Amino acid sequence: MVIKTYTKILIADDEDDIIEILMYHFKRAGFEVFTANNGREAMEIAVEKNPDFILLDIMMPEIDGIETCRILRENPSFKHTPIFFLTARSEEYSEVAAFEAGADQYIIKPVKPRAIVSRIQAWIRRQVDMGKMHQEGVIQIQDIAIVRDAYSVLKEGEEIIFPRREFELLYLLASKPDKTFQRDEILTTIWGEDVQVVDRTIDVHIRKIREKLGDNYIQTVKGVGYKFMSN
């Protein structure tokens, strides 16, 4: 397994001053930076440059950030590309719409540029660490260790027994910490497209996992799905 590296970032925002200052800080941090001022241009540059990371604003001309994200996710080349939103829109419905479109994280302005760079670097470090652990067949997050081959979960060194479906759901969420998994994605991945289960099934399994691990690991993203918190 090859450990993914992240070196190229696409920043899409219709405010030139924001673009300029973000570009400055990301270049200082060693990124190759591409920029766009609207959603249509962002998609064209994404296809041409194949960035490792995409940072989108919501309010952009021609095609807004939500629709841009949705269209990118429909392209197999960007199915797993990290997409973060950096936006002034703080309404819950905007955040829900972003996650439904396929966002990995949602950051509300104003945020200092250096803090944005640091946050993305921290996210990248976690992904690299996860890749190394996946090579060894182990996911380690907070005080939880998940050993895939042994179907074993350890919390502070003490083994907790999970039935197969609960284990697979926990492993899926923990495999990409801080990523919100949509309900349809969970159902398809864990139960398969040909298996008919009610939507409530996910909630029941999440509740059982929380009963064993505690409530501080898996977060509900209202109207979207669930994610495993990295800290």
C-alpha positions in Angstrom: 0.0 0.0 0.0 1.4 3.4 -1.0 1.0 6.2 1.6 -0.8 9.1 0.1 1.0 12.4 0.0 -0.7 15.8 -0.3 1.2 18.5 -2.1 -1.3 20.3 -4.4 -4.2 22.4 -3.2 -6.9 24.1 -5.2 -8.4 27.2 -3.5 -11.7 28.6 -4.9 -13.1 31.9 -3.6 -14.5 34.9 -5.4 -12.7 37.4 -3.1 -9.2 38.1 -4.6 -7.8 39.3 -1.3 -8.7 36.0 0.4 -7.2 34.1 -2.5 -4.0 36.1 -2.3 -3.4 35.7 1.4 -4.3 32.0 1.5 -2.1 31.3 -1.5 0.8 33.1 0.2 0.5 31.0 3.4 0.0 27.7 1.6 3.0 28.3 -0.6 5.1 29.1 2.5 4.0 25.8 3.9 5.3 24.0 0.8 2.1 23.5 -1.2 1.7 23.9 -4.9 -1.3 26.2 -5.1 -4.0 26.6 -7.8 -6.8 29.2 -7.6 -10.2 29.8 -9.0 -12.8 32.6 -8.6 -15.9 30.6 -9.3 -17.2 27.1 -9.3 -17.0 26.5 -13.0 -13.4 27.6 -13.1 -12.7 25.5 -10.0 -14.0 22.3 -11.8 -12.0 23.0 -14.9 -8.8 23.5 -12.9 -9.5 20.4 -10.8 -9.8 18.3 -13.9 -6.6 19.8 -15.4 -4.4 19.9 -12.3 -5.8 17.0 -10.3 -5.2 18.6 -6.9 -4.7 16.5 -3.7 -6.8 18.9 -1.7 -9.7 21.3 -2.5 -10.8 24.3 -0.4 -14.1 25.8 -1.5 -16.2 28.9 -0.6 -20.0 28.5 -0.9 -21.0 31.9 -2.3 -19.3 32.0 -5.7 -20.6 33.2 -9.1 -21.7 30.9 -12.0 -21.7 27.7 -9.8 -21.7 27.9 -6.1 -19.5 25.8 -3.8 -22.2 23.3 -2.9 -23.0 22.4 -6.5 -19.3 22.4 -7.3 -18.6 19.9 -4.6 -21.5 17.7 -5.7 -20.4 17.7 -9.3 -16.8 16.9 -8.4 -17.9 14.0 -6.2 -19.7 12.5 -9.2 -16.4 12.4 -11.0 -14.6 9.1 -10.0 -11.3 11.1 -10.0 -12.5 13.2 -7.1 -14.5 10.6 -5.1 -11.9 10.5 -2.4 -10.2 13.9 -2.8 -10.4 15.9 0.5 -12.8 18.8 0.1 -13.1 21.4 2.8 -15.5 24.4 2.9 -14.2 27.8 4.1 -17.3 30.0 4.2 -19.0 32.9 6.0 -22.3 30.9 5.9 -22.9 29.8 9.4 -26.5 28.5 9.0 -27.1 24.9 9.9 -28.8 24.2 6.6 -25.8 25.4 4.6 -23.5 23.1 6.6 -25.9 20.2 6.1 -26.0 20.9 2.4 -22.2 20.9 2.2 -21.9 17.5 3.9 -24.7 16.1 1.8 -22.8 17.3 -1.3 -19.7 15.4 -0.1 -17.7 17.8 2.0 -15.1 16.4 4.5 -15.1 19.5 6.8 -16.9 22.8 7.1 -15.0 25.8 8.5 -16.7 29.1 9.2 -15.1 32.4 8.5 -13.4 34.5 9.8 -10.4 32.2 10.5 -6.8 33.3 10.4 -5.0 32.0 7.3 -2.2 30.4 9.3 -4.9 28.6 11.3 -6.4 27.2 8.1 -3.0 26.0 6.9 -2.4 24.4 10.3 -5.7 22.7 10.4 -5.2 21.2 6.9 -1.7 20.1 7.8 -3.0 18.4 10.9 -5.7 16.7 8.9 -3.0 15.5 6.4 -0.8 14.2 9.3 -3.7 12.2 10.6 -4.3 10.7 7.1 -0.6 9.7 6.7 -0.6 8.2 10.2 -3.8 6.3 9.3 -2.2 5.0 6.1 0.8 3.7 8.1 -1.5 2.0 10.6 -3.6 0.5 7.8 -0.5 -1.1 6.4 -0.1 -2.8 9.8 -3.8 -3.6 9.9 -4.4 -1.4 12.9 -6.3 1.9 13.4 -5.4 3.9 16.5 -7.5 6.9 17.5 -7.7 8.5 20.9 -7.5 5.6 23.3 -9.1 3.1 20.9 -7.2 0.5 18.8 -9.0 -1.4 16.1 -7.3 -4.5 14.7 -9.0 -5.4 11.4 -7.8 -9.0 10.9 -8.6 -10.1 14.4 -11.9 -8.2 14.6 -10.6 -6.9 17.9 -11.3 -3.5 19.6 -9.2 -2.3 22.5 -10.0 0.6 24.7 -7.2 1.7 27.0 -5.8 -1.8 26.4 -9.0 -3.7 27.4 -10.7 -5.7 24.7 -14.3 -5.0 23.9 -16.3 -7.5 22.0 -18.3 -6.3 19.0 -20.6 -8.4 16.7 -19.5 -8.4 13.1 -21.8 -5.6 11.8 -21.1 -3.3 14.7 -17.3 -3.9 14.2 -17.5 -3.2 10.5 -19.5 0.0 11.1 -17.0 1.2 13.7 -14.1 0.3 11.5 -15.6 2.2 8.5 -16.1 5.4 10.6 -12.7 5.2 12.2 -11.0 4.6 8.9 -11.4 8.3 8.1 -11.6 10.3 11.3 -13.5 13.6 11.1 -15.1 12.6 7.8 -18.9 12.6 7.8 -20.2 9.4 6.3 -23.7 9.8 4.8 -26.4 7.3 5.7 -26.7 5.9 2.2 -22.9 5.4 2.0 -23.0 3.5 5.3 -25.9 1.3 4.3 -24.3 0.5 0.9 -20.8 -0.2 2.4 -21.9 -2.2 5.4 -25.0 -4.0 4.3 -24.6 -3.9 0.5 -26.8 -2.5 -2.3 -28.8 -5.7 -2.6 -29.7 -6.0 1.1 -32.9 -4.3 2.2 -32.6 -2.8 5.7 -34.5 0.1 7.2 -32.7 3.4 7.7 -33.2 3.0 11.5 -30.8 0.1 11.5 -27.8 2.4 11.4 -29.1 4.3 14.5 -29.5 1.1 16.4 -26.0 -0.1 15.6 -24.5 3.4 16.5 -26.4 3.3 19.8 -24.9 -0.2 20.6 -21.4 1.0 19.8 -21.8 4.1 22.0 -23.0 1.9 24.8 -19.7 0.0 24.7 -17.3 2.8 23.9 -19.0 5.8 25.4 -20.6 8.9 23.8 -17.4 10.9 23.0 -16.2 9.1 19.9 -19.0 9.1 17.3 -20.7 12.3 16.5 -24.1 12.6 14.8 -24.2 15.2 12.0 -27.9 16.1 11.9 -29.6 15.2 8.7 -26.5 13.7 7.1 -24.9 10.8 9.0 -22.1 10.1 11.4 -18.4 10.7 11.9 -15.7 9.4 14.3 -13.9 12.2 16.1 -10.1 12.2 16.0 -9.9 14.0 19.4 
